[in-house]
C-alpha cells in the first residue's frame, strides 16, 4: 500500500504483448481521472503562459538568495 495511492501500470513488451496492472480501482477509472487532471493542468498552463516566465524569474531570484545565504553561512562558520 502506497499511502492510498492509485497506481496504473501499462507495459508493452518488445514482442507486442500488453500487460497491465492497477490497484484496487479499475484501470478505466484511473485513466479517466488522469485525463481529467491532465486536461485541467493543460488548461491552466495555456491560460497563464506568462506565469511560467514568472516562475523562471522567481527561480533565479531564489537561487541567488540561497547562494548568498550559503556564502554568509560559510563566512560565519569560518
C-alpha positions in Angstrom: 0.0 0.0 0.0 1.5 3.3 -1.1 -0.4 5.8 1.1 -3.7 5.0 -0.6 -2.2 5.9 -4.0 -4.0 4.6 -7.1 -1.5 3.0 -9.4 -1.9 2.1 -13.0 0.9 0.4 -14.9 0.8 -0.4 -18.6 3.7 -2.4 -20.2 4.2 -3.1 -23.9 6.7 -5.9 -24.5 9.0 -6.0 -27.4 7.0 -8.9 -28.8 3.8 -6.9 -28.8 2.2 -8.2 -25.7 0.3 -5.9 -23.4 0.5 -6.2 -19.7 -1.5 -4.0 -17.3 -1.8 -3.7 -13.5 -4.0 -1.4 -11.4 -4.5 -1.2 -7.7 -8.0 -1.7 -6.2 -9.5 0.8 -8.6 -10.3 -0.2 -12.2 -7.8 0.8 -14.9 -10.5 2.7 -16.7 -11.3 4.8 -13.7 -7.7 5.7 -13.1 -7.2 6.6 -16.8 -10.3 8.8 -16.8 -9.0 10.5 -13.7 -5.6 11.0 -15.3 -7.2 12.5 -18.4 -9.3 14.9 -16.3 -6.3 16.1 -14.3 -4.0 16.4 -17.3 -6.6 18.4 -19.2 -7.2 20.7 -16.3 -3.4 21.3 -15.9 -3.1 22.0 -19.6 -5.9 24.5 -19.4 -4.2 26.3 -16.6 -0.8 26.5 -18.3 -2.5 27.6 -21.6 -4.5 30.2 -19.8 -1.5 31.7 -18.0 1.6 31.3 -20.2 3.2 34.3 -18.6 3.1 32.5 -15.3 5.8 30.2 -16.5 8.1 33.2 -17.2 7.4 34.4 -13.7 8.4 31.0 -12.3 11.7 31.2 -14.1 12.4 34.7 -12.7 11.3 33.6 -9.3 13.6 30.5 -9.5 16.6 32.7 -10.5 15.9 35.2 -7.6 15.5 32.4 -5.0 18.6 30.6 -6.3 20.6 33.8 -5.9 19.3 34.3 -2.4 20.2 30.7 -1.4 23.7 31.2 -2.7 24.0 34.5 -0.8 22.8 32.8 2.4 25.2 29.9 1.9 28.1 32.3 1.4 27.1 34.2 4.5 26.9 30.9 6.5 30.3 29.8 5.3 31.7 33.2 6.3 30.2 33.0 9.8 31.4 29.4 10.2 35.0 30.5 9.5 
